[in-house]
Amino acid sequence: MTGTELLTGASPSIQALAVIGVVLLEAIVLYVGYGAVEEAVGSAVLDRLANGR
């Protein structure tokens, strides 16, 4: 599922490091992505919520 199943012959330590790397990379991508979405539409959403329109 994470791509680490391709490391079947690797030691458990290498597999664990691979999972940590994949999770860290995913967190960075989500952080940047959500930041970009917030920059693009954040003020419009807040204005709409504040003004009720």
N, CA, C and O atoms as CSV, one atom per row, in Angstrom:
chain,resi,resn,atom,element,x,y,z
A,1,MET,N,N,0.823,-1.186,0.000
A,1,MET,CA,C,0.000,0.000,0.000
A,1,MET,C,C,0.873,1.258,0.000
A,1,MET,O,O,0.550,2.218,-0.700
A,2,THR,N,N,1.948,1.277,0.751
A,2,THR,CA,C,2.822,2.451,0.777
A,2,THR,C,C,4.009,2.310,-0.161
A,2,THR,O,O,4.812,3.232,-0.296
A,3,GLY,N,N,4.118,1.181,-0.794
A,3,GLY,CA,C,5.263,0.938,-1.660
A,3,GLY,C,C,6.374,0.198,-0.951
A,3,GLY,O,O,7.302,-0.291,-1.595
A,4,THR,N,N,6.295,0.108,0.369
A,4,THR,CA,C,7.342,-0.582,1.125
A,4,THR,C,C,7.220,-2.089,1.023
A,4,THR,O,O,8.147,-2.809,1.394
A,5,GLU,N,N,6.071,-2.590,0.519
A,5,GLU,CA,C,5.946,-4.035,0.343
A,5,GLU,C,C,6.885,-4.543,-0.746
A,5,GLU,O,O,7.087,-5.749,-0.883
A,6,LEU,N,N,7.453,-3.629,-1.514
A,6,LEU,CA,C,8.436,-4.008,-2.522
A,6,LEU,C,C,9.777,-4.355,-1.889
A,6,LEU,O,O,10.655,-4.902,-2.557
A,7,LEU,N,N,9.941,-4.043,-0.613
A,7,LEU,CA,C,11.188,-4.308,0.101
A,7,LEU,C,C,11.097,-5.605,0.903
A,7,LEU,O,O,11.536,-5.654,2.052
A,8,THR,N,N,10.537,-6.645,0.311
A,8,THR,CA,C,10.298,-7.882,1.056
A,8,THR,C,C,11.585,-8.525,1.554
A,8,THR,O,O,11.580,-9.178,2.598
A,9,GLY,N,N,12.677,-8.356,0.835
A,9,GLY,CA,C,13.927,-8.979,1.263
A,9,GLY,C,C,14.735,-8.120,2.212
A,9,GLY,O,O,15.764,-8.561,2.723
A,10,ALA,N,N,14.283,-6.893,2.458
A,10,ALA,CA,C,15.030,-5.970,3.312
A,10,ALA,C,C,14.788,-6.297,4.785
A,10,ALA,O,O,13.801,-6.934,5.151
A,11,SER,N,N,15.710,-5.844,5.601
A,11,SER,CA,C,15.574,-6.071,7.039
A,11,SER,C,C,14.419,-5.239,7.592
A,11,SER,O,O,14.009,-4.257,6.973
A,12,PRO,N,N,13.904,-5.621,8.730
A,12,PRO,CA,C,12.812,-4.856,9.335
A,12,PRO,C,C,13.183,-3.399,9.614
A,12,PRO,O,O,12.329,-2.514,9.544
A,13,SER,N,N,14.443,-3.153,9.926
A,13,SER,CA,C,14.880,-1.777,10.178
A,13,SER,C,C,14.787,-0.931,8.913
A,13,SER,O,O,14.369,0.225,8.970
A,14,ILE,N,N,15.168,-1.491,7.787
A,14,ILE,CA,C,15.085,-0.776,6.521
A,14,ILE,C,C,13.630,-0.538,6.144
A,14,ILE,O,O,13.277,0.535,5.656
A,15,GLN,N,N,12.788,-1.539,6.370
A,15,GLN,CA,C,11.368,-1.379,6.085
A,15,GLN,C,C,10.755,-0.289,6.962
A,15,GLN,O,O,9.945,0.508,6.489
A,16,ALA,N,N,11.136,-0.252,8.227
A,16,ALA,CA,C,10.617,0.776,9.135
A,16,ALA,C,C,11.071,2.163,8.696
A,16,ALA,O,O,10.284,3.110,8.729
A,17,LEU,N,N,12.322,2.293,8.290
A,17,LEU,CA,C,12.818,3.582,7.807
A,17,LEU,C,C,12.096,4.008,6.539
A,17,LEU,O,O,11.831,5.194,6.342
A,18,ALA,N,N,11.779,3.057,5.686
A,18,ALA,CA,C,11.047,3.370,4.461
A,18,ALA,C,C,9.644,3.874,4.780
A,18,ALA,O,O,9.172,4.826,4.158
A,19,VAL,N,N,8.980,3.249,5.734
A,19,VAL,CA,C,7.641,3.692,6.130
A,19,VAL,C,C,7.708,5.096,6.721
A,19,VAL,O,O,6.869,5.938,6.402
A,20,ILE,N,N,8.679,5.356,7.566
A,20,ILE,CA,C,8.848,6.683,8.153
A,20,ILE,C,C,9.084,7.721,7.059
A,20,ILE,O,O,8.520,8.814,7.107
A,21,GLY,N,N,9.911,7.385,6.078
A,21,GLY,CA,C,10.171,8.302,4.977
A,21,GLY,C,C,8.934,8.594,4.156
A,21,GLY,O,O,8.695,9.740,3.778
A,22,VAL,N,N,8.141,7.566,3.877
A,22,VAL,CA,C,6.912,7.748,3.103
A,22,VAL,C,C,5.926,8.615,3.875
A,22,VAL,O,O,5.303,9.504,3.295
A,23,VAL,N,N,5.776,8.373,5.165
A,23,VAL,CA,C,4.849,9.161,5.981
A,23,VAL,C,C,5.312,10.609,6.070
A,23,VAL,O,O,4.488,11.521,5.992
A,24,LEU,N,N,6.597,10.837,6.231
A,24,LEU,CA,C,7.129,12.196,6.288
A,24,LEU,C,C,6.909,12.924,4.971
A,24,LEU,O,O,6.510,14.089,4.969
A,25,LEU,N,N,7.161,12.261,3.865
A,25,LEU,CA,C,6.939,12.867,2.556
A,25,LEU,C,C,5.460,13.203,2.350
A,25,LEU,O,O,5.132,14.269,1.830
A,26,GLU,N,N,4.577,12.299,2.753
A,26,GLU,CA,C,3.148,12.557,2.632
A,26,GLU,C,C,2.739,13.756,3.481
A,26,GLU,O,O,1.937,14.581,3.042
A,27,ALA,N,N,3.277,13.859,4.680
A,27,ALA,CA,C,2.949,14.993,5.551
A,27,ALA,C,C,3.402,16.311,4.931
A,27,ALA,O,O,2.683,17.307,5.007
A,28,ILE,N,N,4.570,16.329,4.327
A,28,ILE,CA,C,5.077,17.548,3.692
A,28,ILE,C,C,4.197,17.940,2.515
A,28,ILE,O,O,3.858,19.113,2.357
A,29,VAL,N,N,3.824,16.968,1.689
A,29,VAL,CA,C,2.965,17.253,0.527
A,29,VAL,C,C,1.613,17.796,0.979
A,29,VAL,O,O,1.110,18.759,0.399
A,30,LEU,N,N,1.021,17.192,2.006
A,30,LEU,CA,C,-0.269,17.663,2.501
A,30,LEU,C,C,-0.160,19.060,3.109
A,30,LEU,O,O,-1.050,19.888,2.918
A,31,TYR,N,N,0.907,19.323,3.828
A,31,TYR,CA,C,1.114,20.637,4.443
A,31,TYR,C,C,1.201,21.719,3.365
A,31,TYR,O,O,0.563,22.766,3.474
A,32,VAL,N,N,1.986,21.460,2.336
A,32,VAL,CA,C,2.134,22.430,1.244
A,32,VAL,C,C,0.826,22.562,0.468
A,32,VAL,O,O,0.423,23.669,0.113
A,33,GLY,N,N,0.171,21.448,0.207
A,33,GLY,CA,C,-1.082,21.478,-0.543
A,33,GLY,C,C,-2.179,22.223,0.179
A,33,GLY,O,O,-2.857,23.059,-0.417
A,34,TYR,N,N,-2.364,21.935,1.450
A,34,TYR,CA,C,-3.399,22.628,2.210
A,34,TYR,C,C,-3.054,24.100,2.382
A,34,TYR,O,O,-3.952,24.942,2.414
A,35,GLY,N,N,-1.782,24.421,2.491
A,35,GLY,CA,C,-1.371,25.822,2.561
A,35,GLY,C,C,-1.725,26.565,1.292
A,35,GLY,O,O,-2.175,27.710,1.346
A,36,ALA,N,N,-1.529,25.931,0.156
A,36,ALA,CA,C,-1.854,26.556,-1.134
A,36,ALA,C,C,-3.364,26.751,-1.273
A,36,ALA,O,O,-3.815,27.790,-1.756
A,37,VAL,N,N,-4.137,25.761,-0.855
A,37,VAL,CA,C,-5.598,25.885,-0.923
A,37,VAL,C,C,-6.064,27.010,-0.001
A,37,VAL,O,O,-6.937,27.794,-0.373
A,38,GLU,N,N,-5.497,27.092,1.179
A,38,GLU,CA,C,-5.885,28.139,2.125
A,38,GLU,C,C,-5.548,29.518,1.581
A,38,GLU,O,O,-6.328,30.457,1.738
A,39,GLU,N,N,-4.400,29.643,0.947
A,39,GLU,CA,C,-4.018,30.920,0.335
A,39,GLU,C,C,-4.975,31.298,-0.786
A,39,GLU,O,O,-5.310,32.471,-0.951
A,40,ALA,N,N,-5.412,30.313,-1.553
A,40,ALA,CA,C,-6.246,30.572,-2.723
A,40,ALA,C,C,-7.680,30.935,-2.352
A,40,ALA,O,O,-8.252,31.848,-2.948
A,41,VAL,N,N,-8.275,30.241,-1.383
A,41,VAL,CA,C,-9.691,30.444,-1.108
A,41,VAL,C,C,-10.011,30.808,0.336
A,41,VAL,O,O,-11.180,30.991,0.675
A,42,GLY,N,N,-9.023,30.915,1.174
A,42,GLY,CA,C,-9.267,31.168,2.592
A,42,GLY,C,C,-9.995,32.455,2.875
A,42,GLY,O,O,-10.964,32.458,3.634
A,43,SER,N,N,-9.558,33.550,2.286
A,43,SER,CA,C,-10.191,34.840,2.573
A,43,SER,C,C,-11.619,34.889,2.038
A,43,SER,O,O,-12.495,35.477,2.674
A,44,ALA,N,N,-11.864,34.286,0.889
A,44,ALA,CA,C,-13.219,34.271,0.334
A,44,ALA,C,C,-14.170,33.485,1.236
A,44,ALA,O,O,-15.311,33.899,1.442
A,45,VAL,N,N,-13.716,32.374,1.765
A,45,VAL,CA,C,-14.555,31.570,2.654
A,45,VAL,C,C,-14.828,32.321,3.948
A,45,VAL,O,O,-15.962,32.330,4.426
A,46,LEU,N,N,-13.813,32.949,4.519
A,46,LEU,CA,C,-14.009,33.705,5.750
A,46,LEU,C,C,-14.938,34.894,5.534
A,46,LEU,O,O,-15.775,35.184,6.389
A,47,ASP,N,N,-14.805,35.584,4.409
A,47,ASP,CA,C,-15.703,36.703,4.102
A,47,ASP,C,C,-17.142,36.224,3.967
A,47,ASP,O,O,-18.066,36.860,4.474
A,48,ARG,N,N,-17.325,35.107,3.285
A,48,ARG,CA,C,-18.676,34.577,3.088
A,48,ARG,C,C,-19.289,34.168,4.428
A,48,ARG,O,O,-20.475,34.396,4.664
A,49,LEU,N,N,-18.489,33.568,5.298
A,49,LEU,CA,C,-18.992,33.160,6.622
A,49,LEU,C,C,-19.322,34.380,7.471
A,49,LEU,O,O,-20.325,34.385,8.185
A,50,ALA,N,N,-18.493,35.407,7.399
A,50,ALA,CA,C,-18.701,36.606,8.211
A,50,ALA,C,C,-19.896,37.417,7.724
A,50,ALA,O,O,-20.642,37.967,8.535
A,51,ASN,N,N,-20.083,37.494,6.420
A,51,ASN,CA,C,-21.147,38.319,5.858
A,51,ASN,C,C,-22.443,37.545,5.650
A,51,ASN,O,O,-23.483,38.159,5.410
A,52,GLY,N,N,-22.417,36.261,5.731
A,52,GLY,CA,C,-23.618,35.472,5.579
A,52,GLY,C,C,-24.146,35.387,4.159
A,52,GLY,O,O,-25.321,35.082,3.951
A,53,ARG,N,N,-23.296,35.651,3.184
A,53,ARG,CA,C,-23.741,35.544,1.804
A,53,ARG,C,C,-22.977,34.459,1.088
A,53,ARG,O,O,-23.212,34.215,-0.095
